[in-house]
């Protein structure tokens, strides 16, 4: 049978179903309830209204619901009646270079396995010298545009693949929030709302996703004193609650660049570990040293070298990782040499 005949047959069957009366229409509704139409990326599972569905070019009725594509259900711990839930567009994220649970093993995923190991060891290892509040991790940089949000999201994705850990990604870059843009989640309510409204609980702003072990707190509303809120007593209380309320959870803060706001230094004082992102061949050594000099060198500070040029002039997101306590580089007279 030709494709045209097949399409015509399908349309004719749909017409017969509509003409068959209330019993057939009732069955169509039952079919619709068992297999909902696929939701848009970043959206909910609510099916579109009938008047919003597109008709075919020949104005034929919609095909029977039971042949429409299926979508995976929310994770078992999601309560559709009370939880905020967003289905991330994993295919689009993979195209943008992000790690997802079903991504093929590649250079970026392997690099982030190396990056997360010392972080997890400091937070949950069996040694006697665990880092205080080591499950709170700040991702920052000297200046904006160096790839810290890319790093924060990929680090969260990588840790979410652990068998016994969950991850909460908090967008704390209140001057240039990017997490909700990248992931397709709502901007609020989020962190700023939580700091302003004492009636809100952490659970009220957490967004669950189709990555079962990944949760997100977006930035929330814009506020003229957002940076000051990061340095408030309420932020201190919140970080202590996040550190102690979920002992098996890693909390990653995508934080403001160190050289742009003084409040980012306050956030650095609230967390247990710091991941410092440096853009290869662009960030000046003087900027790196000035930023690192603002941090508490008794805390573990991991350095991530981002956008590394690889063989034959290829350019992409590569990560070289240097890990240690503090920054022990000697003063360099070539202050304007890129890192």
N, C-alpha and C positions, 0 to 999 in steps of 0.2 A: 504494500500500500504506500502511496506517495506521501510526502510530508504534508502536502496541501490536503489530501483526503483525510489524513490522520487528524489534522487540526479541525477540519470540518466535522469529523466524527465526534471529537471531544466537545465541540460547541453544541452539536445536536443532543448529545447526552445531557449536557447541562440544562438545555431548554426543556427536555423531557422531565428532568427532576423538578424544575420549577413548576411545570404544568401538572405534576402528579398529585398536587393537593397538599393539605396540611400535614399528613403523615410523613410525606417525603421531606417537606420543609423542616419538620421537627427533627427528622433524622440528620438533616444537614447541620442543624444547630448542634446536635449531639456530637457529630463529627468535629465541628468547630471547637467544641469544648475540650475534646481529647487531644487535638493537635493544633495549637494556636499558631497564627502566622508569625513569621520571623520578625523580631523587633529590630529597629534601627540601632546602629552602633551607639553605645553609651546610653541607651534609653531603657525604658521599663518593658515589662512583658505584656502591657495592656494592648489589646488588639485595636486597630484603628476603626473608627466608625464607618458604617456602610457607605455614607456619602463621601468619605475620604478615599475610598479605594479607587484605583485607576481602572477604567474600562479598557478593553482591547481596542485596537484601531478600528474594528468593524462594529463597535458598540455591542459586542456580544456579552451576555451575562458572565459573571465570574465563574471559573471552574469550580467543581465541588470542593468544599473545604478539605476533604480527606486526601486530596492530592497536593495540597500546599505544603511547602517545606516546613520541617520541624525545627525547633530550637531547643538547646539543652535547658533543663530546669535549673532553678537557682540551687546553690549548695544546700545540703540538708539543714544547716544551722541558720538559714535565712527564713525569717517569718515575714511573708509578704504583707501582713496586716500592720506590722509595727516597724520593721527594719527599713533603712534606706539601702537600696540595692541598685547597682549599675552593672550592666554587662559590658565589659571592656571589649573593644574591637581588637582582638589579639592579632588577626591577620594584618591589620593596618599598623599596629605597633611593631610587628616583625619587619615590615617593609621599611620602617623608620630606623631600624637597627636596634630595637629593644629586645631583651631576652623575654621569652615566654616559656611556659611549661613544656610545650610541644615543639620548641625550636630545635633545630639540628645543632649538634655540638659545633661550635665555631670558636674563632679566636676570642671574641668578646666574652662569650659565656665562660670560657676557660680562665680568662683574666679575672673575671668577677668571682670565680671560685677561689682564686688565690687571694683576692682582696678580702673576702668575707671570713676566711679561716681565722686569721689572728683576731679579728673583731669578735667572733663568736667565742674563741678561746678565752679572751679577756673577760667576756661577759658571763660565760657559763662553764668554762673549763673546770677541770677537777683539781687544778693546782691551788696552793694556799694563797697565792697572790692575785685573787680576782680583783678586777677594777671596780671601785665603788660606782654604782649606777652605770655599769658598763653596758647595760642593755639600752641606754639612751645614747644615740649616735648623731652627731651634727655633721652635715655635709656642707662645706663652705668653700670659698675661694677668695683671692685677693680682690678681684674686680668682677663685674658682671660679664656674661657672655663666654665664660671659660668652660662651660659644660657641666656645672655642678648639678643642675636638675636632671640632665641625662644620666649622670652618675648616681644620683639619689634613687631614681626610679629603677635603674638596672640593678643596683645593690638590693633594693627591696624585692624585686622580682627573683633575684638569685637566692636570697635568704628564704623567701616563701616556698622554695622547692625543698627545703630541709624537711625531714620527716617529723621532727618534734618541735618546730618553732613556728610562730606566727609573726607577722610584720604589720606595724602600723606606720604608714607614711604620712607625715604631717607637713603641710606646705606652710612654712614659717617665713618665707621670703615675701614679706608683706608689701615691699616696694615694687616687686616685679614677679608676682605669682605666676607660675607656669604649669604647675602640676595638673590643674583642672583642664587647661588647654590641651595638654599632651594626652591625658587619659580620657578626656571626654566626660568628666564628672561635673556635677553642679559646683558652682563657686562657693555656695553657702547654703545653709548656715555652716560655719566652720570655726577655725581657731579664734578669730577676732570676736565672734559672737560669744564663744565660750568664755573669753576673758572679760567681756562686758556684762554678760547676763548671769547673775548668780543662780538663777532658777534653771539654767541649762545644765545637763549632765553630759559627761563625755560621750555616753551612749547615744545622746540626741544628735550628735554631729558626725558620728562615724558612718562612713559609707562602706558597705560590704560589696564585694565584687565576685565575678565568676572565677577568679583565682581564689580558691577556698581559704587560703591562709594569708591573704592580703587584704588589709583594711586601709582606708584613706580618710584623713581629715583635711578638707580643703582650707584655703585661707579664710573664707568667709567674707563678710561685708568690708568695703573700703571705709577707713576711718582716718581722720586727719592726724591722729596721734597713734597710729598703728605701731610705729617703731618704739614709742615709749611704752606701749602695752607689753612688748616683749621683755622689757626691763622691770615690769611691775611685780608686786608681791603675789598677784594672782597667777602669773606665769610660773613663778617659783613653786607655788602650791600645786599647779597642774602637772609640772614635770615630776614632782615627787610622787604624785598619785599615779602617773603613768608608769613610773619605775617600779613601784611597789604593788600596784593592783594586779598586774599581769606578769608574774615572775618568769614565764616562758616566752614572753613577747619582746621582740626587738622594736624599738621606736626610733625611726629615722626622721630627723628634722632637715628639710631642705631650707637652709638658713640664708640670711642676707650676706653679701660679700663683706669681708672684714674691713676693708678700707673705705666703704661707702657709708656705713652707719656704726655709731658707737655701741648701739644696742646689741649687735651681733656678738660682741665680746661678752656681754652679759649672758647671752644664750650659751656661749661656749663654756661659761662657768657653771651652768646648770646640768650639762651632760657629762657622761663618763668618758666618751671617746670622740675623737674628731677626725674626719676624713677631709683633707685639704686638696682641692683640685687645682692643677696648674695646666694651662694651655701651652702645649709644646710650641716653641719657636715664636711665641707672641708675648707671653707674660714676662715682664722684665724681672731679672733677679732681684733688683732693689725692691720691687713690689712684693715679691715672695717673702723676702727677709723682713720687710716692714710689717707685713701681715702676721707672719709667724711670731714676731717679737711681741705681739699683742696677746698671745695665748699662754695659758698655764703650761709650762714645759714639763710638769710632773705628770701630765695626762698623756696617754698614748695618742700620737698624731700620725696618721697615715697619709702619705703623699701619693696622689694619683696623677700621673702625667697623661694628659688627654690630647687627642688629635695628633697622634704621632705619625710622622711620615714613615712609610715602610717601603721596601725595595722597589726599584724601578719608578720611583716618584709617586707611587700610589699614596693617596691621602685619605684617611678615614679615622674612625674612632678607635684608637688603640690605647692601651693602658699599661704604663710602666708603673710599678708600685714599690715605693720605698717605705719601710715601716720602722718606726723607732719611737723613743720617748724624747719629745722636744726636737729642736733643730740645732744641730751642732756644726753647721757650716762655718768656715772661717770667713772673715770679711773679704769681699772681693772689690778690688779697685775699679773693675769694669762694671760700674753700677748699672749701665744701660744695656747690658748683654741679655738677650732673651733667655728664658729658662730652657 
